Amino acid sequence: MAIVPEVLFETKSIVGEGPIWDQDNKVLYWIDIMGKELHTHVPATGSHDVKHLPKMVGTVVCRASGTLVLALEDGFYDYDPKTDALTLIVEVEAELPANRFNDGKCDPAGRLWCGTMRIEEAGTDGSMYRLDADHSVHKMFSDVAISNGICWSADAKTMYYVDTPTMKIDAFDYDNVTGEIENRRLCCQVTEDEAWPDGMVIDEEGMLWVGHYFGRHMRRWDPNSGKCIDKIEMPCSNITGCAFGGDNLEVMYITSATHALDDAQKAAEPLAGSLFVADAGVRGTTTPKYIG
């Protein structure tokens, strides 16, 4: 039976991205990277709030202390939703002003992983960074074009990662004690017909859900076989990622973008940039919070 997504909010985001569910407080966060916005939705009340930020934002994650961490263009910041206070934690890549942070998530131990990329979306000048609990920053690898989806297996032994223009999902051996990675290898090869792989989450069955930019769909990939085993057809082209939310992590929230669409395409896709909701028929996993 086909999965039918529904529009939750017609946000018209330039690059709606990075949805994340706070299971403790039952709150959904997502961002508009180029729109410099942080969005907040509380399903219990139906509320939708927008915070305008001073710089482009690549990632939002929840913090164990109760606030949020934002990866803005030039570093990691603490953001307090109650007071709107935005405080620099640590600057990153000050020597590379043409770069910005993009997608990121926390690993099972609560470290924050986030990758950089060129603002103009050209070249491979980006890198993947790990922010530890003591606020130390570690460059984990470089030669990154457009750093996107990242998630971990339930046994905390494998990290999955997407560098979009490579058209593949990679896997690493992951050490949850030290935060070190090794043995990078191909996990899933993506074809041009399947479109650019973007944001990614893992479900309770260990399958990878990936938004496909220019593809009009979310795809479910089996990291064991490397095969696409399901997909959700979407009403717009640029699908950027998803998050599982709801009381039992049974609700899928899907983000999208208007970026790279011309006026005619935007007219043909009036729902581009919206936040969607769907029942994917499987539950997600709890997203770790940053412990620093």
C-alpha positions in Angstrom: 0.0 0.0 0.0 1.4 3.4 -1.0 2.4 5.8 1.8 0.6 9.1 1.3 2.3 12.1 2.8 0.3 15.1 4.0 1.2 18.8 4.3 1.7 19.9 7.9 3.0 23.4 7.3 3.4 25.3 4.0 6.6 27.0 5.1 8.1 27.7 1.7 11.5 27.1 3.1 14.5 27.8 0.9 16.3 24.8 2.3 14.1 23.1 4.9 16.4 20.6 6.5 17.6 18.8 9.6 14.4 17.8 11.4 14.9 16.4 14.9 12.5 15.1 17.5 12.9 15.8 21.2 11.3 12.7 22.7 11.5 13.9 26.3 9.5 17.1 25.6 7.6 16.0 22.5 8.8 18.8 20.3 9.9 18.9 16.7 12.7 21.2 15.5 13.9 21.8 11.9 15.7 24.6 10.1 15.8 26.6 6.9 19.5 26.8 6.2 19.5 29.8 3.7 16.4 31.4 5.3 18.4 31.5 8.6 15.4 30.1 10.5 14.8 27.7 13.4 11.3 26.2 13.3 9.6 24.6 16.4 6.4 22.6 16.4 4.6 21.2 19.4 2.1 18.6 18.2 0.1 18.7 21.5 -0.8 22.3 20.9 -0.4 22.6 17.1 2.0 25.5 17.5 4.5 26.5 14.9 7.1 29.1 15.9 10.0 30.6 13.9 13.2 32.0 15.2 15.2 34.2 12.8 18.9 33.7 13.2 21.9 36.0 12.4 23.7 33.5 10.2 22.9 30.5 8.1 22.3 27.4 10.2 23.2 23.8 9.2 22.2 21.8 12.1 20.0 21.8 15.3 20.3 19.2 18.0 18.9 18.9 21.5 21.2 19.3 24.5 21.0 17.2 27.6 21.1 20.4 29.7 17.8 21.5 28.2 18.9 24.0 25.5 19.8 23.4 21.9 23.0 23.4 19.9 23.1 25.1 16.5 25.8 24.7 14.0 25.9 28.2 12.3 28.2 29.2 9.5 31.2 29.7 11.7 30.9 27.4 14.7 28.8 25.7 17.3 26.4 27.8 19.4 24.2 27.2 22.4 20.6 28.4 21.9 18.1 28.8 24.8 14.5 28.7 23.3 13.2 30.2 26.6 15.3 33.4 26.4 16.5 33.5 22.8 20.0 33.7 24.1 22.6 32.6 21.5 26.1 31.9 22.9 29.2 30.7 21.0 30.5 27.4 22.2 33.5 27.1 19.8 34.5 28.6 16.5 35.3 26.3 13.6 37.1 26.9 10.3 37.7 30.6 11.0 40.4 30.4 8.3 37.8 29.2 5.7 35.1 32.0 5.5 33.8 30.5 2.2 32.6 27.4 4.1 29.6 26.8 6.3 28.3 24.0 8.4 25.6 21.7 7.0 23.9 18.5 8.3 24.8 16.8 11.6 23.6 14.6 14.4 24.7 13.3 17.8 26.3 9.8 18.1 25.1 7.2 20.7 27.5 8.6 23.3 26.2 12.2 22.9 29.0 13.7 20.8 27.9 16.0 18.0 29.1 15.2 14.5 28.7 17.9 11.8 30.2 18.5 8.4 31.2 21.7 6.5 30.9 22.6 2.8 31.5 25.4 0.5 28.7 28.0 0.6 28.7 28.1 -3.2 28.4 24.3 -3.3 31.5 23.7 -5.3 34.7 21.8 -4.7 35.7 19.5 -1.8 36.9 21.9 0.8 34.6 20.7 3.6 35.4 18.4 6.5 33.6 16.3 9.1 34.0 17.5 12.7 33.2 15.9 16.1 32.3 18.1 19.1 33.1 16.3 22.3 31.5 16.8 25.7 34.5 19.0 26.8 33.8 21.3 23.7 37.0 20.1 22.0 36.7 19.9 18.2 38.2 17.0 16.2 38.5 16.9 12.4 37.5 13.3 11.5 38.0 13.5 7.7 38.3 16.0 4.9 37.7 16.3 1.1 34.0 16.7 1.7 31.7 18.3 -1.0 28.2 18.5 0.5 28.1 16.8 4.0 24.7 15.5 4.6 23.0 12.5 6.3 24.6 10.8 9.2 23.3 8.1 11.7 24.4 5.1 13.7 23.3 1.5 14.0 21.5 0.3 17.1 24.5 -1.7 18.3 26.7 1.5 18.0 29.2 -0.3 15.9 28.5 1.3 12.5 28.2 4.9 11.3 26.5 5.7 8.1 27.2 8.9 6.1 26.3 10.7 2.9 28.4 13.2 1.0 25.8 14.1 -1.6 27.6 14.5 -4.9 29.3 11.1 -4.4 25.9 9.5 -5.0 26.4 6.9 -2.3 25.9 6.0 1.3 29.1 5.0 3.1 29.6 3.0 6.2 32.4 3.2 8.9 33.4 1.0 11.7 32.6 3.1 14.8 33.9 2.9 18.4 31.3 4.3 20.8 33.9 4.6 23.6 36.4 6.7 21.8 34.4 8.2 19.0 36.9 7.0 16.4 36.0 5.7 13.0 37.8 3.5 10.5 37.3 1.2 7.5 35.2 3.6 5.3 33.4 1.6 2.6 30.5 1.7 0.2 27.2 0.8 1.7 24.5 1.8 -0.9 25.2 3.0 -4.4 22.6 5.6 -5.6 21.8 6.0 -9.3 21.1 9.3 -11.1 17.5 8.2 -11.5 17.2 7.9 -7.8 18.5 11.4 -7.4 20.9 13.1 -4.9 21.0 11.5 -1.5 20.5 14.1 1.3 19.5 13.8 5.0 19.2 10.4 6.6 17.8 8.6 9.6 17.7 5.0 10.8 14.5 3.1 11.8 14.0 0.5 14.5 14.6 -2.3 11.9 18.0 -0.8 11.0 16.9 0.5 7.6 18.0 3.9 6.3 15.5 6.5 5.2 17.1 9.1 2.9 15.6 12.2 1.3 16.5 12.5 -2.4 17.1 16.0 -3.7 15.6 16.5 -7.2 14.0 13.1 -6.8 10.4 13.7 -5.5 10.8 10.9 -2.9 12.1 9.5 0.3 13.8 6.2 -0.1 14.3 3.3 2.4 17.6 1.6 1.9 18.8 -1.7 3.3 22.4 -1.2 4.4 23.0 -5.0 4.5 22.0 -5.6 0.8 22.6 -2.1 -0.5 19.2 -2.2 -2.1 16.3 0.4 -2.0 13.4 -1.5 -0.5 10.7 1.2 -0.3 10.0 4.8 -1.1 7.5 7.6 -0.4 6.4 9.6 -3.4 6.4 13.3 -2.6 4.5 16.2 -4.2 7.7 18.3 -4.8 11.2 17.7 -6.1 13.6 18.7 -3.4 13.3 16.3 -0.5 15.9 16.9 2.1 15.4 14.5 5.0 13.1 13.2 7.8 12.8 12.5 11.4 10.6 10.1 13.4 8.5 11.6 16.1 5.3 11.1 18.1 4.7 9.4 21.4 6.0 6.1 20.0 8.2 7.4 17.2 5.6 6.3 14.7 5.2 9.6 12.8 7.6 10.6 10.0 8.2 14.3 9.5 9.7 15.2 6.1 11.4 18.4 5.1 11.8 20.0 1.6 13.3 22.9 -0.2 12.6 25.5 -2.9 16.4 26.1 -3.6 17.5 25.5 -7.2 13.9 25.7 -8.5 13.2 28.4 -11.1 10.0 30.5 -11.1 8.2 28.0 -13.4 9.1 25.1 -11.2 8.0 26.8 -8.1 4.6 27.6 -9.7 4.3 23.9 -10.7 5.3 22.8 -7.2 3.3 25.0 -4.8 4.1 22.8 -1.8 7.9 22.9 -2.3 9.6 24.0 0.9 6.8 22.6 3.1 7.0 20.3 6.1 5.1 17.0 5.5 4.0 14.2 7.7 3.5 10.5 6.9 2.9 7.1 8.4 5.8 5.0 7.1 4.6 1.8 8.7 7.7 1.5 10.9 8.9 3.3 14.0 12.1 5.3 14.4 14.7 5.4 17.1 15.4 7.9 19.8 17.8 10.6 18.8 20.7 11.1 21.3 21.2 14.6 22.8 24.5 16.4 23.0 26.0 15.8 26.4 28.4 18.8 26.6 
